Every structure is written in C-alpha cells, then in structure tokens.
Amino acid sequence: MDAIIETRVKVLSDQMVAVGNHIDATVKWLSENLNKRIDGNSIGDWMTGALFGGGLLGMAISKKIRTGKKSSKVIYNGMTADDMGQDIVNQVTKLVDYQSEVQKLVGKEEEGYYYGYVNFIFQYWYKYHMAWMTFTSYYCTNHKVEYDGRKMTLEEMIRRQCLKQIGRLDLNDDTRAAVEKNLK
C-alpha cells in the first residue's frame, strides 16, 4: 500500500475509533443508569389510565398523553429517545462514510482493510442499538412513526435507516444478502 494511502487509512481508522469511543461512553451511561430508563407501564401510565376511565377510549387517551411525555424526556447528553435513535443513525453514517472512503483507497486484495471494518460497524451499531432499546424499552417498540410511506415503530425505523447506510458499502455476498433481507 502506498505511504500516502496508508496514512489516510490510518486517519480514517482513528476517526472510526473516535466514533466507537462516543458509542462506548453512551452505552456505558445507559447501562449504569437503567434506573432512570423510560418504563413501559409505570405507575404514571396506570394513574393516567384510571383518570380517563377504562376501556379502549381511556387506554388510547392515556397512551397518547404518556407517550408524549416519554418522547420529550431527556435521557443523556441533551438527547431524548428520538434524538438518541437519530444519533445511532448519525454514528453509523459516519462509520459507513469512513469505511466507504477506505474501500475507495484500497483494493479488495487488502481484505483486512477493505472488509475488516465492516464487522466493527456492525458491532458498534448493535451495541448502541441494543442499549438504546433496553433503556427506552416500551417507548421505542410501541411509538409509531411514518417512514418510507409506512407506519412503523421508532425502533424499526432506526434499524432500517442504519441498514440502508450499511448497504452503501461494498459487502461480501453473505453480508449483502443479510442486509437486503432485513430491509424487505
């Protein structure tokens, strides 16, 4: 590998590590502060339901009020659950951009560099995504949003956005098939 290319690949690698450090710090905070997480059926949910009566109408009103409160609750570093979900996408996008540049600089014969960071991207995406899901529990898997002309959960939207970013990379055949299968 040419010295100039090797230097640029090293810089890109360092930038990927910096993103990984950001994700590690966030995941560590989420793990250590599970007692502050956004609960699904908290006492407040039950009380709001009781105030608005039972039945479907009471449940719908309660869900709308409580979900609204949960969507505005700041979790970490000024981010709400929605913001943190978007931060996951932003961090994965950065990693994909760096890896995409690496793939443009080196050939497939430099397999360690060409495909090597793909596992790093998957590991850090999964780590951040799972910590976020654990912390936001009920909210991210029940809060509905509009994305690509479909209504889906916040969690599904974030997962799809991340997979679309990863799909921009040149992936080996097995990995490409798995990404495409999960985007259907």
C-alpha positions, 0 to 999 in steps of 0.5 A: 500500500502506498505511504500516502494511502496508508496514512489516510487509512490510518486517519480514517481508522482513528476517526472510526475509533473516535466514533466507537469511543462516543458509542462506548461512553453512551452505552456505558451511561445507559447501562449504569443508569437503567434506573432512570430508563423510560418504563413501559407501564409505570405507575404514571401510565396506570394513574393516567389510565384510571383518570380517563376511565377504562376501556379502549377510549381511556387506554388510547387517551392515556397512551397518547398523553404518556407517550408524549411525555416519554418522547420529550424526556431527556435521557443523556447528553441533551438527547431524548429517545428520538434524538438518541435513535437519530444519533445511532443513525448519525454514528453509523453514517459516519462509520459507513462514510469512513469505511466507504472512503477506505474501500475507495483507497484500497483494493479488495486484495487488502481484505483486512482493510477493505472488509475488516471494518465492516464487522466493527460497524456492525458491532458498534451499531448493535451495541448502541442499538441494543442499549438504546432499546433496553433503556427506552424499552416500551417507548421505542417498540410501541411509538409509531412513526411514518417512514418510507410511506409506512407506519412503523415503530421508532425502533424499526425505523432506526434499524432500517435507516442504519441498514440502508447506510450499511448497504452503501458499502461494498459487502461480501455476498453473505453480508449483502444478502443479510442486509437486503433481507432485513430491509424487505 
